[in-house]
Amino acid sequence: MADRIASFQEKVEKNPNQVFFRYSLAQAYFEEGEFEKASSEFKKCLDTRPDWMMASLFVGKAEMESGNLQVARQFLEMTVSLAEAQAHEDPMMEAKQLLEALDSD
């Protein structure tokens, strides 16, 4: 997996404005359990495309994994709003379930 991260890091360095390379890098970090790096890269995706629901969802998940529950809540609530506006039921349900898990802690 480190090769995958290195590959996407190189692509982002060569094409810093290519948001899909950055999203793939963030995904690779997330899959490797590097949640702080993943969150940072997903947030950069949101800087470019504030309505990117899946980036918002993954920031919420990464922040939960990092123990930053207030930040996680903020992004999960944003995900619910974006999912409702974009009519994406599955991510909306996932975000709501994660919010419920935060409430039960």
C-alpha positions in Angstrom: 0.0 0.0 0.0 2.9 2.3 0.6 3.6 2.1 -3.1 0.0 3.3 -3.8 0.5 6.3 -1.4 3.8 7.2 -3.1 2.3 6.9 -6.5 -0.5 9.3 -5.6 1.8 11.7 -3.7 3.9 12.0 -6.9 0.7 12.6 -9.0 -0.5 15.3 -6.6 3.0 16.9 -6.6 3.0 17.0 -10.4 -0.7 18.1 -10.6 -1.6 19.9 -7.4 -4.9 21.2 -8.8 -6.1 17.7 -9.9 -8.5 17.0 -7.1 -9.2 13.4 -8.1 -5.5 12.5 -7.5 -5.7 14.2 -4.1 -8.9 12.3 -3.3 -7.2 9.0 -4.2 -4.2 9.9 -2.0 -6.6 10.6 0.8 -8.3 7.3 0.3 -4.9 5.5 0.4 -4.0 7.2 3.6 -7.4 6.3 5.1 -7.0 2.7 4.1 -3.6 2.6 5.7 -4.9 4.0 9.0 -3.2 7.3 8.6 -6.3 9.2 9.5 -4.8 12.6 10.2 -3.1 12.7 6.8 -6.3 11.4 5.2 -8.4 14.1 6.9 -6.1 16.8 5.7 -6.2 15.7 2.1 -10.0 15.2 2.1 -10.3 18.7 3.5 -8.2 20.0 0.6 -10.6 18.3 -1.7 -13.5 20.2 0.0 -11.6 23.5 -0.4 -11.8 22.9 -4.1 -15.3 21.3 -4.1 -17.3 22.2 -1.0 -20.2 20.1 -2.0 -18.2 16.9 -2.3 -20.3 14.7 0.0 -18.0 11.7 0.0 -15.0 13.8 1.0 -17.0 15.3 3.8 -18.1 11.8 5.0 -14.5 10.6 5.0 -13.3 13.6 7.0 -15.9 12.7 9.5 -14.8 9.1 9.6 -11.1 10.0 9.8 -11.7 12.5 12.6 -13.7 9.9 14.5 -10.8 7.5 14.2 -8.4 10.2 15.4 -10.6 11.0 18.4 -11.6 14.5 17.3 -15.3 13.9 17.9 -16.4 17.6 17.6 -14.8 17.9 14.2 -16.2 14.6 13.2 -19.7 15.7 14.2 -19.4 18.9 12.2 -18.4 17.0 9.0 -20.9 14.2 9.5 -23.7 16.8 9.9 -22.5 18.5 6.7 -22.5 15.1 5.0 -26.2 14.6 6.0 -27.1 18.0 4.6 -25.2 17.4 1.3 -26.6 13.9 0.9 -30.1 15.2 1.4 -29.6 18.0 -1.1 -28.0 15.6 -3.6 -30.5 12.7 -3.0 -27.8 10.2 -1.9 -29.5 7.9 0.6 -26.7 5.4 1.4 -24.1 8.0 2.5 -26.8 9.9 4.4 -27.7 6.8 6.3 -24.0 6.0 7.0 -23.4 9.6 8.3 -26.6 9.4 10.5 -25.4 6.0 12.0 -22.0 7.5 12.8 -23.7 10.5 14.4 -25.8 8.1 16.5 -22.6 6.3 17.5 -21.1 9.7 18.6 -24.3 10.4 20.7 -24.1 7.0 22.4 -20.5 7.6 23.6 
